[in-house]
Amino acid sequence: LPLLLVVFGFAALQAVILNKAMSLVVVTAAFVFRSAAVPLVEVASNWTTVANLLAGSLIGAWSAAGWATRWQGATLQRVIAALLLVVAVVLLFGHESDAKHPALEGAWLIAAGVAAGLLIGAVASLLGVAGGELLIPTLVLLYGVDIKLAGSLSLAVSLPTMVAGFARYSRDRSFTVLRANRAFVLSMAAGSIFGAAIGGLCLGAVP
């Protein structure tokens, strides 16, 4: 997102929409390439966790995309800057946890999952990202999921969440940025798929 804004010079909402398109490509490709290290059957066996987070993230993504299309460019840029700072802080202090058990149980866990999903879906939609930056720490800290499995579960949550946000953005005139920059989108998508393949292959070797 910062590259699209600063290096390539896109307006804030256009950059978010382009980033959302690239994120859809990356998540789809990564889900396939990660399956060698994290079998899809293992992801499927945790469907209740995915459903719990989706209950909030789909609503958050749709709502936040609506806000973004109504805000002026400068406002959206300030929101993006603030959210990126929050994500950085979460990653800085939340990456060393080695939780093995859920932080909560029963109805409390479900309620916390929906609330977390709502927030993550909104942030992901506003930034045009997949949301793994927040989903993975949430899966590890709140649900006690192994870090590698958390990466694949985050993709399972991200894909429907991004489709919801993408569908809402498609109603705005800024969505034409994809058609106007078709060659740029396709070249970046090709690089994204190649990068996802490399990352998926490396996953099995990374502790």
N, C-alpha and C positions, 0 to 999 in steps of 0.2 A: 504493500500500500504506500509506504513512503517513497519507494522508487517510482511508482506511477504518478504520484503527486509532484515530486521534486525533480526527478531525472527526466521523465517523459512529459511532464507539464500538463497533465489532465486536471480538469476541475474536480472538486471534491466528490460530488455525487457520481460523476463519470468514472472516477478512479475506483470508487466503491463497487460500482456495477461491474467494471472490468475485473476487479479483484475477486468478486463473487463468481464470475464465470471461470476464472482460472482455478479457484478453489474447488469448484465442482469437478473440474477435470482431474485435479490432484487427488481429491478424496476418492473418486471412483477408481483411478489407477492404483493408488496406494492400497486400497482395500483388497485388490486382486494380488498385488505383488507381495503384500505382507502375509498372505495366507500360507506361504511355505513355512514361516517361523511361528505364526499364530493361526492354527487351523480354524476354518470357518465354523466347524462344529463346536469349538470352544466358545466362539463368539455367540453362536446361537443359544448355547446353554445358559447364557447370561441375559436372555431377552427381557427378563423382568426389570433389570437395571436400565437397559436401553429404553424400555417403555416408560419407566418412571421419569427419566430425564426428558424424554420427548413430550410428555404431557405438559411440561412447561415451556420447552424450547420452541415448539411450533407456534405457540401463541406469541412468545416474545419476539421471534423472528418476523412474523407477519406485522405485528404492531410497530416495531422499530423501523422497518422498511417504510412504513407509512409516514413516520415522523421525519425520516431522512429526506423524503421527497418534498416535504413542506418547508424544511429549514433552508435558510439562505446559505450560500457557499461558505462564508466566513464562520457562521455558527457551526456548521457541520465540521469544518476544519478544527475548530476549538474542541468540539466534542471528541473527534478522532484523536487529537493530541492527548486529551485527558485520559481516554480509554487505553491508549497505548502505554501511558505511564502506569496506570493501574495494573495492566497485564504484566509489565516489567517487574513490578513489585511482587506480584503473586508468584511469578517464576523464580524470582530471587530468593524468596523466603519459603516457598512451598515445594522445592524440588528434592530436598534431602529426606523427606519422610519415607519410612519403610513400613507403613501401616499394613497389618495383616487381617484386621477385623473391621467391620463397619463401625463408624463413630457413633451411630444411633441404631435403634431397633424399631421394628413394627411401624406403626402409624407415623412416628416421629421421623423415621428415615424416609418414608414416602413423601411426607410434607416437605422435608428439607430438599429432597430430590426434585420435586416440582418447582420449588422456589429457586433452586440453583439453575434448573433448566430454563426457567423464565428469564433469569438474568443473563445467562450465557447465550441464549437464543437472541436476545436483544443486542448484546454486545457484538456477536458474530454478524448479525444483519447490518448493524451500523458501520462496522469495519469492512464488511464484505469478505470476511474470513470464514474458515470452517469451524472455528471455535475450540480447536484442540488445545490451544494455549491455556484455556480455563477448564475444559472438559477433563483433561488428563489429571491435573491436580485434584479436581473434584472426585473423580473415580477412585483415585488413590487414597485421598484423605477421608472422604465421606463413606465410601463403600469398601475400602480395604482391598482394592483390586491390584493384582500384580501390574507393574509398570508397563510391560510389553502388551499384556492383554488390554490394559487401559487404553493404549494407543489404538488398537483395533476397535474397541467398543466406542471410542470417541468418533471414529469414522462412521460407525453404524448410526450414531446419533446425529452426526453432522450432515449426512447426505439428505435425509428428509427435511432437516431444519433449513438447510441452504435452499432446497427446492421451494420451500414455503416463502422464504425471503425473496428469492429470485422471481417467483410468480408475482409477488406484490410490486417489485421494482419494474416489472414488464409493463405496468400500467402507466409509467411515467415517460415523458418524451425523451428524457436523458438516456433511456434504454437503447436509443438509436446509435449510441456510441459503439455498440458491438458491430453493427452493420457498417458503420462509417470507417471502422478500423479493423476490417475483417482480416487483412493480411497480418497485422500485428497480433491479433488474437490467436490466429492459427499458429504463428511461429512461436508465440509464448506457450501455447498449449502443447506443442510438440516438445519443447524444452521441459515443460512440467512433467509430461509423461516419462521422459527419459530420466529425469531426476527422481521421480517416484520409483522407477524400476531399480535404480542404483540404491536408493534408501531401503527398499524392501529386501534386496539381496544382502545388504550389509547388516540388516537387523539380526539375522541369525548369528552373526559373529560378534555383536556388541553385547557386553554383559549388562 
